[in-house]
């Protein structure tokens, strides 16, 4: 027989799944009528119109939070600001909002909850002071956007949300002063299960920005509302961060990649985890299982660090969290490098005669000097934002750049016209060597560099 507390945990998970399912079904039925649709995007994975069923999950959890705020100790300030973040996500789903506007929206919500929410003030402000408040605010905003960034492949964001909620459930396990936080976190774990079924097995709906922003914000604030034993503010945040390993590693990798390419760290591209995984053609079940295992390991370590008395004054959580994020970031980079190496070698070895879709550019500066490797990497990243996620742009040699297309969704000339302004912005001369690559193999072109085709 299970211990009462364990049985209670599984009971809440079951209730969460059973109650959330009708919300999801209702959301699916009215999605087309109310415009809850995810439209194909240039950086998106899906090429179809898919209903956004995150509204059902958000509606269910907001209802639970409202009841908990009335009957239990759940903060109404978290309820209010989480609702505002969900509204921001809804508006972003309908028409993409400017990044600055979304950041201002998030900062205002964070300031409100940090100043007015007594739970956050007691667990962060009273214990760690002003510096703790500053770090907590930055952590909330970082996690909100990190979870939104990874919402691009079936099941990935849902798995991360479920594991993060499971981590919160473990960290608040047995707490009598924050019982509602334990209850809501456990209900979220159960509620995400039917969503994952509809998202992965049935492919009937996406989480949407409304869901990813809402759950990212809600879980981040709830994690910071539960008191912990760590005396160092950074160590305390790192214990929480161990429950968000995948989105943090993804954001870290992307930011470093953009900075190395001399680009804004906030500039959109296809360097995120789900883009790399799609290009690597890894099986979805393998991806989700491995990342679920990584997330569960992080949760287990976070729980042990918080419970072990000797760790209360230690900075070991900082070291462990940094090491974990570094290892996962390295794995993500290795996936991308392996994918690109395989793609390059494949096209370079192909025999002539079979169709291939690609554009080949010869790049040079306007004053005749060699193009730097940093500039070529920046071009590669910028062009990647103008093609489908299944397509790949890569640098070949010192001054050649290829855009390899998975399928002909539009005329090659139209793609070239969309890419050319990037070269103009970089003040580079780019010669399109071939714009009908579907008729010839790359290896054949390499042997016949003077070949000319009529447009």
C-alpha positions, 0 to 999 in steps of 0.5 A, a space after each residue: 500500500 502506498 504512503 498517504 502522501 504518495 497516494 495523494 500525489 497520484 490522486 491529484 495527477 489523476 484528477 488533473 488529467 480527468 478534469 483537463 480532458 473536457 477542457 481540451 476537447 471543448 477547446 478543439 471544437 471551438 478552435 476554428 470558430 474563434 480563430 485559435 489556429 497556428 498558421 505556418 511560419 517561416 521558422 515553424 516546423 508544421 506546414 499545416 494549420 493546426 488548432 491551438 489547444 493550449 487555451 483549454 489547459 490555461 482555462 483549467 489551471 486558471 480555474 484551479 488557481 482561482 478556487 485555490 486563491 479563494 479557499 486556500 493560501 494561493 496568491 491572487 497576485 500570481 493569478 492576476 499576473 498569470 492571466 495577463 501573461 496568458 492574454 499577452 500570449 493570446 495576442 501574440 498568437 493572433 498577430 505576432 507582437 514586437 519583442 520589445 512590447 512582450 518584454 515590457 509586458 513581462 517586466 510589468 507582471 514580474 514587478 507586480 508579483 515581486 512587490 505585492 505577492 507575500 509568498 515571493 517576498 517572504 521566500 526571496 526578498 526577506 531571505 536574500 534581500 534586494 539582490 535576491 529580488 533582482 535575480 528572481 525577476 531576471 530568472 522569471 523572464 528568462 524561463 518564460 521566454 526559454 519555454 516559449 523558445 522550445 515550443 516548436 516540436 510535438 511534445 517537447 514543450 509539454 514534456 518540459 512543462 510536465 517535468 518542471 511541474 513535477 519538480 515543483 511538486 517534489 520541492 513542495 512535497 510535505 509543505 503545509 504552508 504552501 499546500 496549494 502550490 503542491 496541489 496545483 503543480 501536481 494537477 498540472 502534471 496530470 493535466 499535461 498528460 491528455 494534452 501530450 496524447 492529443 499533441 503527439 499521438 493524435 496530432 490534433 493541436 499545439 500548445 501555442 504562445 498562450 500556453 507556453 508563456 502562461 505555464 513558463 510564467 506560472 511555474 517560474 513564479 510558483 517555484 520562487 514562492 516555495 521557501 528553500 533551505 539554501 542560504 545563497 540566492 544564486 544557489 537557491 535559483 540554481 536548485 530551481 533551475 535544475 527543474 528547467 534544464 532543457 529550456 535553459 540549455 537551449 537558450 544558452 546555446 542559442 544566445 552564445 551562437 548568436 553572439 559568436 556570429 556578431 548578431 543580437 542575442 534576441 534576433 530570431 533564427 533557426 538555431 533552437 533545439 527543435 530546429 536542430 532536432 528536426 534537421 537531424 531527423 531524430 525519431 520523436 520518441 527517442 528525443 522525448 524519452 532522452 530529454 525526459 530522462 535528463 529532466 527527471 535526473 535534474 529534478 532528483 538532484 534538485 530535491 536531494 540538494 534541497 533536502 540535504 542539510 550540508 548543502 544549505 550553505 554550499 555553492 555546489 548547486 551552482 556548479 552542478 547546474 552550470 555543468 549540467 547546462 554546459 553538457 546539454 548545450 554541448 550535446 545540442 551543438 553536437 547534434 547540429 554539427 553531425 546533421 550538417 556534416 552528414 548533409 554535406 557529405 551526402 550532397 557532395 557524393 551524390 551521382 548526377 541524374 537524380 533531382 536535388 533542390 538547392 541554390 549555390 552562391 559565390 560570396 565576395 566583398 565589394 572591395 575584393 577582400 576575403 569574407 571573414 568566417 564570422 560574416 559567413 556564419 552570420 549569413 548562414 544564420 540570417 538566411 536560415 530564417 528565410 527558409 523552412 525549418 526542413 531546409 538547410 543553409 550551410 557554408 562550403 569552403 571560404 566563399 561558397 554558400 548553399 541553400 539545400 531545400 527539402 522540397 519545392 514548396 515555392 519557385 527557387 527564384 522566389 526564394 532567391 529574391 527573399 534571400 538577396 536583401 540579406 546580402 545587400 544589408 551585409 554589403 556583400 556581392 553574392 552571385 547565384 551560380 545556379 538557380 535550377 539545382 533540382 535538375 543536377 547533382 552537386 557533384 556534377 556541378 563541381 566537375 562542370 563549374 562553367 555550366 550555365 542554365 537558362 532561367 
